[in-house]
Amino acid sequence: MKKFCKNYLYYHFVADIFIVLVAALAFIDAIYIENEAGEVLGVDMRMLPFFIGALVLLYIGLIVYRVLYLRIASYTLTESEIRVTRGVLFRKNSIVDYKRMHAINKKQNIIQRLFGLAVLTVDSGSANTSASAEIVIYETGAEVDRLLAELKARKNGETVETAAPAEEVIAADSGDLVFSSGKKLVYSLLNIGSALLTTLTVILLALITYFCLVPVLYKLFKAELFYALVTALVIALIGTVCISLFTFLVSILQSFVGYHNFRIKKNATDLEISYGLLTRHTNTFGFDRIQGVVVRQGIIQRLFGYATLNLEVIGYQEGGDEGNNNGVASVGILLPLCHIGEVESILSSILSPYVPLEKSVSAKKYFPFISWSMLLIGVIFALLWLTVLPPMRLLGATATAVAIVRILLLCGLAIAAGLHAVGALLAYKTAGLAISEDRITVFGGGYRKRITTMRRRSLVAVENVTTPLRAKAGIYTLILHMRTNAATNEVKVGMLDKATADQLLSILED
């Protein structure tokens, strides 16, 4: 058994200081003296020594925990498996057979690099480990690189000396598959556009809420409380704008720093994806563990013809934002951004079995996409109408105020219904299916389009979730289950005719 690298302890000497600082900021109010009006008068010198002592004890406790963790943690590579022991309060012994390794990943943030430390994670693809890897090893960067090579070779039944070197699919000047500075800029602008659209929607809702609530608050509360509540609404609105601006900055930083030096490599059996400046990720997948490829397009990406490519893989997914595609830490990222017209050529060169098929079956009717949700919108606005307007009249609100609120509610209903109708129309136009002898492509999504291509051998179950009413109308909805995480393996395909539904329900028998 080999112990974890001592650099783990040196790294935490520094990293744990940040934990202590966060704790200090969270409880710093305890050392301030305030008057009855809530004004800060100064620091309570009697509490200061206890405050500092508590922070020192916290830091010492963290370091003691790290020392115990380092003394217990160990790993070994046998002829057939890798074994790791770790944990202080709860001991954990993890064993993964080389043949069952799904992903072998290296992660190293900027502080870890200063101390020569890296993190190696190995996962077997069990649904029970979808949130964290089964094997975690802290070693020097050079040792992790050596372990990466050895584990990949053992997984493929080779030795390190005979293992074929990885062939880099993308040269630095090829342009298509390297996440270049130009694509990083486009990626940032698209994320900014998405954030701006979200912010404008929130501001519109906040304004409607403001103008609906102010007349009621004016009648219900005294002047001081009324102005306090109105001030709170204004602060919330300003806070929303500030959060949006912060999102812009993070988006720009993320695209240039998070995906720094993005590279994709592959050999006969493995795909390796690496990226990141502050935190460097090196994710290695066996081709046999990749179950599907998802082409995602948010509404802004659709408008400008761009897409994000993700992998559906057996094993854990670390982070990742399905909606906004902002998950830099997502283990399943294949390419953060590419032009939609490049998808076929890119996948042909990297993962040819997952090139999307042309849609052969489309959704049959538009009405099911809009019926239930439109009814829900109507119920919500009816409740708002009944809970806002009658109380205003009872409280003696002016006819002008009642008219303004009525107009705002009607405008809100029109906007919500219109946006939903457009989203339902997009979903209706997008929804569809294509089946070939070796793969299935499912098209879905309204404002956020999703094209999932899977191998037929990756399909483990087909579930019929059609309601009796829709079945009577000849419209069917099914859920396809892939051999991936229990939380991410469902692909819904809806509004199919009976013949297509029967074909899908019998596909596992082929």
Secondary structure as GFF3:
##gff-version 3
##sequence-region A 1 510
A	DSSP	beta_strand	2	3	.	.	.	ID=ss1
A	DSSP	alpha_helix	7	26	.	.	.	ID=ss2
A	DSSP	three_ten_helix	28	31	.	.	.	ID=ss3
A	DSSP	beta_strand	32	34	.	.	.	ID=ss4
A	DSSP	beta_strand	40	43	.	.	.	ID=ss5
A	DSSP	alpha_helix	48	72	.	.	.	ID=ss6
A	DSSP	beta_strand	74	77	.	.	.	ID=ss7
A	DSSP	beta_strand	81	86	.	.	.	ID=ss8
A	DSSP	beta_strand	92	97	.	.	.	ID=ss9
A	DSSP	three_ten_helix	98	100	.	.	.	ID=ss10
A	DSSP	beta_strand	103	109	.	.	.	ID=ss11
A	DSSP	alpha_helix	110	114	.	.	.	ID=ss12
A	DSSP	beta_strand	117	123	.	.	.	ID=ss13
A	DSSP	three_ten_helix	127	129	.	.	.	ID=ss14
A	DSSP	beta_strand	135	140	.	.	.	ID=ss15
A	DSSP	alpha_helix	141	155	.	.	.	ID=ss16
A	DSSP	beta_strand	167	168	.	.	.	ID=ss17
A	DSSP	alpha_helix	181	220	.	.	.	ID=ss18
A	DSSP	alpha_helix	223	253	.	.	.	ID=ss19
A	DSSP	pi_helix	254	258	.	.	.	ID=ss20
A	DSSP	beta_strand	263	266	.	.	.	ID=ss21
A	DSSP	beta_strand	270	275	.	.	.	ID=ss22
A	DSSP	beta_strand	279	286	.	.	.	ID=ss23
A	DSSP	three_ten_helix	287	289	.	.	.	ID=ss24
A	DSSP	beta_strand	290	297	.	.	.	ID=ss25
A	DSSP	alpha_helix	299	304	.	.	.	ID=ss26
A	DSSP	beta_strand	306	313	.	.	.	ID=ss27
A	DSSP	beta_strand	333	339	.	.	.	ID=ss28
A	DSSP	three_ten_helix	340	342	.	.	.	ID=ss29
A	DSSP	alpha_helix	343	350	.	.	.	ID=ss30
A	DSSP	three_ten_helix	352	354	.	.	.	ID=ss31
A	DSSP	beta_strand	361	362	.	.	.	ID=ss32
A	DSSP	alpha_helix	367	394	.	.	.	ID=ss33
A	DSSP	alpha_helix	399	430	.	.	.	ID=ss34
A	DSSP	beta_strand	432	435	.	.	.	ID=ss35
A	DSSP	beta_strand	439	444	.	.	.	ID=ss36
A	DSSP	beta_strand	449	455	.	.	.	ID=ss37
A	DSSP	three_ten_helix	456	458	.	.	.	ID=ss38
A	DSSP	beta_strand	459	464	.	.	.	ID=ss39
A	DSSP	alpha_helix	468	472	.	.	.	ID=ss40
A	DSSP	beta_strand	476	482	.	.	.	ID=ss41
A	DSSP	beta_strand	490	496	.	.	.	ID=ss42
A	DSSP	alpha_helix	498	505	.	.	.	ID=ss43
A	DSSP	three_ten_helix	507	509	.	.	.	ID=ss44
###
